[in-house]
Amino acid sequence: MLFIKISFNDNQRAKTYSVKLKMAYIHQEHKNKQETQEYMKLAKERYKIEAKNAELKNEHGYAHASYTGIHGMTLQAGVSIFVVNLKRILRLKNEKEGK
């Protein structure tokens, strides 16, 4: 349960309102899940995935569909991911060669 206490000063009179909110069952489930060790471990790795998603969205047009239909979107996804992977392969190759 969550309690909220709000106070107002109106002409030297203090007014206090207390509101009691019940947390929905599903919110309690999510809160309990976020406190588990497994969730915390996965949350530490999330920044890596989010960085790759941001690159796809901002640099490779993944934010908006370039084509219509499921086939067009599948093609856009495949090409975008291929380009990102190719860039990574080339970067790793150049690092290995010492450039």
N, C-alpha and C positions, 0 to 999 in steps of 0.2 A: 504494500500500500504506500501511497505517496501523499504526504501532507504538505499543503501550501498555506502559508500564513502571510496575509497582506495587511499592512497597516497604513492608514491615511491620517494626516493631521489636518483637521478642518476647523479653523477658528478656535484653536487651543483644545479641541476635543479630539481624542484619539479614537479611531474606529479600527477594529480588527476583524477581519473576516478569515475564517478557517474553512478550507475546502479539502475534503477527503476524496481522493481518486483511487479507484481500484484498478490495479494493473491487470490487463487482459491475460488470460492463460497463455496465449501464444507469445506475448511479450516476455512473460516469465520464462518460458521455454528457451527463447532466444538468449535471454540474459544468462541463464544457466549454461547454455552451450558455449557462450563466449568466455566463460570462466574456466573451461576445461583446458588441460595441457595441450591436447591435440589441436584445438582451435588456435591457441596462442602460438604454437609452433608453425602452423600454416600461415598465420597472420604475419609472422616475421619474414616469410618468403614472398608475400603478396606484392611488395614494391617492384620486384623483378618482372612479374607478369604485367603489372600496371604500366611500367615503363615501355614494354613492348607494345601493349595495346595503344598507348599514347602515340608512339611512333607510327603505327599503322594508321591511326585516325588522322593525325596532323600532317604527316609527310607523304602518305600514300593514298589519300582520298577515301579512307575506309569509313569516314563519318557519314557520307551520303552515297546512296546507290547511284552508280553510273549507268546501269542498265535496268531494264524492267524484267520482272518474273524471277522465278526461282533459279532458272538456268543462268540468267545474266548475273544474278547476285552470287551464285556459286563460282562463276568464272571470275568475277571481280575479287572474291575472297581468295581464290586459288592463286591468281596472278599477284595480288598484293603480298600474300604470305611468301610466295616464291621469291619475290624481289627482296623482301626483308631478310630471308634466309640466305640468299645469294650475297647480299651486302655483308652479312655476318661472316660467311665463309671467306670472302675476299679479305675482310679485315683481319681475320685470324691467320690467313695465309701470309699476309704482309707482315704481321707481327712476328710470325715464325721465321720469316726470311730476314728479319732485322731492319725493316724499312720504317 
